[in-house]
Amino acid sequence: REEYEHEEFSIGGINIPVTDIPEQAERLQDYGNVDLVLYCRSGNRSGMAQKILAVQFDMHNTINLKGGMNAWKEAGLPPAP
């Protein structure tokens, strides 16, 4: 997500905009085989990030949060403290 989106509503974690994924992939690979949940506003950009990580960096330990923050909010779930 973009920084302003992350500031408006966040569920925590590391914020990496999809355009920065190639430069940050090594940082994400440091997490090893731990499942990484990717999320954005609607699930589209995080889906693109998931594909970039899989195709370009052979990372298959990612989960795209379906519906993103829109679905999170609609479900009535709170932001991170």
C-alpha positions in Angstrom: 0.0 0.0 0.0 1.1 3.6 -0.4 2.3 5.3 2.7 -0.8 7.5 3.0 -3.1 4.4 2.8 -1.1 2.7 5.5 -1.3 5.7 7.7 -5.1 5.9 7.2 -5.8 2.3 8.2 -3.3 -0.4 9.0 -3.4 -4.0 10.4 0.3 -3.9 11.1 3.2 -5.5 9.4 5.8 -4.1 7.0 4.5 -1.6 4.5 6.0 -2.1 1.1 4.3 -0.5 -1.9 4.0 -2.9 -4.9 6.4 -0.7 -6.9 9.1 -1.3 -4.3 8.7 -5.1 -4.3 11.7 -5.8 -6.6 14.0 -3.8 -4.3 12.6 -5.3 -1.1 12.4 -8.9 -2.2 15.7 -9.9 -0.5 14.3 -8.4 2.7 11.2 -10.6 2.4 13.2 -13.7 1.6 14.9 -13.3 5.0 11.6 -14.5 6.5 12.3 -18.0 5.0 9.3 -20.3 4.7 7.0 -18.3 7.0 3.8 -17.5 5.2 3.7 -13.8 4.3 0.2 -12.2 4.1 0.1 -9.5 1.4 -2.6 -6.9 1.5 -3.7 -3.6 -0.1 -6.9 -1.6 -0.4 -8.8 -4.1 -2.5 -6.6 -7.1 -3.1 -5.5 -6.2 -6.6 -2.1 -4.7 -6.0 -1.3 -7.4 -3.4 -2.2 -9.9 -6.0 0.3 -8.3 -8.4 2.9 -8.3 -5.6 2.2 -12.0 -5.1 2.8 -12.8 -8.8 6.0 -10.7 -8.9 7.4 -12.5 -5.8 6.5 -15.9 -7.3 7.7 -15.4 -10.8 10.7 -13.2 -10.4 11.9 -14.3 -7.0 10.6 -17.9 -6.7 8.8 -17.0 -3.5 5.7 -19.2 -3.0 5.1 -18.6 0.7 2.7 -15.7 0.2 -1.1 -15.3 0.8 -3.1 -12.5 -0.8 -5.7 -11.1 1.6 -8.8 -11.4 -0.6 -10.7 -8.1 -0.7 -7.9 -6.3 1.1 -8.6 -3.5 3.6 -12.0 -2.9 2.0 -13.1 -6.4 3.0 -11.4 -6.1 6.4 -13.3 -3.0 7.2 -16.6 -4.4 5.9 -16.2 -7.3 8.2 -16.0 -4.9 11.1 -12.4 -5.8 12.0 -10.3 -3.2 13.8 -7.0 -1.6 12.7 -3.8 -2.5 14.5 -3.4 -0.8 17.8 
